[in-house]
Amino acid sequence: MTFKQMNISEPVCRALLEKNYSTPTLIQEQAIPEALTGRDLLGLAQTGTGKTAAYTLPLLSRLVAEGNPDNHIRAVIMVPTRELAQQIDM
């Protein structure tokens, strides 16, 4: 399966291909379709398996598709530690 087949928006798919990402990891393959529907999700996987992308790619894809003309907050990402927040922010 590819990101394009998962209905990730075209601009996000292009950005992924530019960074040489074409195939989702297992956690991404399981989480992205659920997240694209707007459902809450909890994903557990080892470090380095792509969990951050599993929730940020659907978020970016939906923002691209739906826009945000009123500049409202559309998502809140909560993490348990400052270190993880800094890692995600990069």
PAKEKE-855958 format. One record per residue (C-alpha): residue number from 0; z negated, x negated, y negated. Coordinates in Angstrom, 1 decimal. Each point is the difference from the previous one (the first is absolute). Last residue first. Example, Ala and Ser with C-alpha at 12.3 -4.5 7.8 and 13.67 -1.06 7.14 Angstrom:
residues 2
PT zado     c3     c1     c2
PT    1   -7.1  -13.7    1.1
PT    0   -0.7    1.4    3.4
//
This chain:
residues 90
PT zado     c3     c1     c2
PT   89  -14.9  -11.3  -19.6
PT   88   -2.2    3.1   -0.5
PT   87   -0.5    0.5    3.7
PT   86   -1.6   -3.4    0.4
PT   85   -2.3    0.6   -3.0
PT   84   -1.1    3.3    1.4
PT   83   -0.6   -1.6    3.4
PT   82   -2.2   -2.6   -1.7
PT   81   -1.9    2.6   -1.9
PT   80   -1.0    1.8    3.2
PT   79    0.1    3.4    1.6
PT   78    3.4    1.2   -1.3
PT   77    1.0    3.1   -1.8
PT   76    3.6    0.8   -1.1
PT   75    0.4    2.9   -2.4
PT   74    3.3    1.6   -0.4
PT   73    2.1    2.0   -2.5
PT   72   -1.7   -0.8   -3.3
PT   71    1.9    1.8   -2.6
PT   70    2.8   -1.5   -2.1
PT   69    1.4    3.4   -0.9
PT   68    3.5   -0.9    1.1
PT   67   -1.1   -1.3    3.4
PT   66    3.0   -0.1    2.3
PT   65    0.4    2.0    3.1
PT   64    2.4   -2.3    2.0
PT   63   -1.2   -3.3   -1.4
PT   62   -3.7    1.1    0.1
PT   61    0.5    1.2    3.6
PT   60    1.5   -3.3    1.1
PT   59   -2.7   -2.0   -1.7
PT   58   -2.7    2.0    1.8
PT   57    1.9   -0.2    3.3
PT   56    0.2   -3.8   -0.4
PT   55   -3.6   -0.4   -1.1
PT   54   -1.6    1.6    3.0
PT   53    1.5   -2.0    2.9
PT   52    0.7   -2.9   -2.4
PT   51   -3.8   -0.6   -0.2
PT   50   -0.3    0.3    3.8
PT   49    2.6   -2.6    0.7
PT   48   -1.1   -1.7    3.2
PT   47   -1.7   -3.0   -1.7
PT   46   -3.6    0.9    0.9
PT   45   -0.3    2.1    3.1
PT   44    0.6    3.8    0.0
PT   43   -1.7    3.2   -0.9
PT   42    1.7    2.7   -2.1
PT   41   -1.7    2.9   -1.6
PT   40    2.3    2.6   -1.5
PT   39    0.2    2.7   -2.6
PT   38    3.1    2.1    0.2
PT   37    2.6   -0.1   -2.8
PT   36    3.0    0.5    2.4
PT   35    1.0   -3.6   -0.7
PT   34   -3.4   -1.1    1.2
PT   33    0.6    1.5    3.4
PT   32    3.4   -1.7    0.4
PT   31   -1.5   -3.3   -1.3
PT   30   -3.0   -0.2    2.3
PT   29    1.4   -0.4    3.6
PT   28    3.0   -2.3   -0.9
PT   27   -2.2   -1.9   -2.5
PT   26   -2.7   -0.6    2.6
PT   25    2.6   -1.2    2.5
PT   24    1.7   -2.3   -2.4
PT   23    3.0    1.2   -2.0
PT   22    3.4   -1.6    0.4
PT   21    2.2   -1.2   -2.8
PT   20   -2.1   -2.3   -2.2
PT   19    2.0   -2.9   -1.3
PT   18   -1.4    0.1   -3.5
PT   17    3.3    1.3   -1.4
PT   16    0.0    2.5    2.9
PT   15   -3.3    1.4   -1.1
PT   14    1.2    0.4   -3.6
PT   13    3.1    1.8    1.2
PT   12   -2.2    2.3    2.2
PT   11   -2.2    0.8   -3.1
PT   10    3.1    0.9   -2.1
PT    9    1.4    2.1    2.9
PT    8   -3.2    2.1    0.5
PT    7   -1.8   -0.4    3.3
PT    6    1.3    2.7    2.4
PT    5   -1.2   -1.7    3.2
PT    4    3.5   -0.8    1.0
PT    3    0.3   -2.1   -3.1
PT    2   -3.1   -1.9    0.9
PT    1    1.6   -0.9    3.3
PT    0   -0.7    1.2    3.6
//
